[in-house]
């Protein structure tokens, strides 16, 4: 299977960092740490350390596969080559269903904060507009996407830094006692939820074909991104854990914003809200950049309609694939904002992708042979085996836990897998008859 590599690669080292950081941190950093403190108390710091350790496993897997097979729609390319085209399609089909939902969630997250400046603005309209805007930006080329992403990421990282640095003088060490009020079980529960925050590292596979010097930039870019992400979540969690709040964070819709009001001037609060809006926008932007490429590469394989494999003559971008992902996201938005439970389905889709990636990584030395041996970036075989097993166990464990807690969502995933299988074999039968 040939890799589809664009003639002009536009994403360098900092493009990787901005894209991954924006996608992984996003708007969740302003909400999730406080929720995890409610579960684990100050031991949220330990929970994030555990989640970070698990995320390192994902980064190693992404780095090895991404450098060996840098391609647009890298998940499909890698799984198809290392397992089979059927499993490649199935993994991406479930993933696309998941990330379309994710984009609608984040679109509403954007809308929830922009009403701070425009109270009468319709949230559905705001969510639709931001997704449509970044769909058009992505059609204009990944170079423009990365430039906008860079500006937005720098903005929210500056404001996060101001929040953390300004909050530290108000930090009380006694507020960290007792450190583990709800026991180790609560820490692991918080770690599991925290791990979902780091799921975006693997999205790098989807735009690997547009990365310059992938064997160098992918591992370094993932490393820098991980440090920024881990420091951001850790810093926010530390400040929130050590500052006195009335009734903890119960009932707070925007905990970081509420805590910031206790020590930041009002003009900086407005800037903080603006940075939260920017954070949501970076996730929308990154989702469209990455996952539209899955539609493109599957269309190239003649599984999706061939029109989605066409590129813009002016910008050389997969214009119809971008339009398809954008319009699917907008359709999901129209279902309404009260779709929080479907977040579990979205997370499960990402975990299923990781299962297939784990098996694919395990098969790299045997299937790729000389390509693996000659690779500039090459993990030792025992490291590949260890990373593969850990990634599989982590992903399977979370899936089992989620299905046991919410069996209905397991049935939804099975239905999506079944629908994907029917579509795939239906296309094969049609092709054979022709």
Order of alpha helices (4+ residues) and beta strands (2+ residues): alpha-alpha-alpha-alpha-alpha-alpha-alpha-alpha-alpha-alpha-alpha-alpha-alpha-alpha-alpha-alpha-alpha
